[in-house]
Amino acid sequence: MHPSGHSNDPLHGLTLEKIVTHLVESYGWEQLGQHIRINCFISNPSIQSSLKFLRKTPWARTKVEDFYKYSLRKKLLK
């Protein structure tokens, strides 16, 4: 925890839905499916079906969260 009381974790306070929505708005389903090779982003994707899959599949959720953090870092470097 940061001394000011704020977490250094970029995922702090974010819901999985906000993360997925941000990624879809930033990359689109097709590009997202190329970056994260999981079916819920490739085959007939939707926010709701992706959330359902990610909530019960820890390894896939980790990939999405890691890619979200990567996309934030990439944005900061621009």
N, C-alpha and C positions, 0 to 999 in steps of 0.2 A: 504494500500500500504506500502510495506517495505521501510525503509529510503533510501536504495540504488536505489530505483526506480523499483525494481523487485516485482512482486506480489507474495504473499504467497500462492495464489490459485494454486494447482497442475494442474488445468484445463486451466490456463491462456495460451493463444496462441495456444491451441490445437483445432483441428477441431473434430467434431463428428466422421468423417471417421477415423482419426488417433486413436481415443480412441477405436472404435469398432475393427479396424484392430489389434491394440496392444492386446486387450483382446482375440481375436480369435487366434492370434499367440501364446499367453501365455497359453491359456486354451483349445483351440479347441472348435468347435461348441457344441459337446455333453456336455462337462463339463460346458461350459458357460450357456447352457440351463438348467442345473441342479441348478446353482447358481442364475440365473435370469430367473424365470419361465414366459417367454413371448414367444408367438408363433413364432415370427420372428427368434428366436434362436433355436427352436425345430423342426418346420415343414419346410423342404426344405430350410434351411438357406442360405443366401448369403449376402455379404457386402451391395450390392445395395438395396436389398429388406429390409434389417434391417434398413439402413439409411432412406429409404423412410418412414417406419413405425415410427421410433424414432423421426424424424423431425416433425411429425404431432401428436405425442402422448407424451405430456409433462411428465406425470407420469412415463412412461417407460424410457424416456430419463434420468430422475432423477435417476432411479434405476441403469441404466448403468453407469452414472457419479459417483454415490456413490460407486458402485462396483469397478470402476477403481481406485478411491481414496483409497479404502480398499486394493486393490491389490498392490498399491504402498507402503502403510504402511507395509503390510505383507512382501514385498520384502526387505524393509529397516531393518526389525527386524531379518532377517536371518543372 
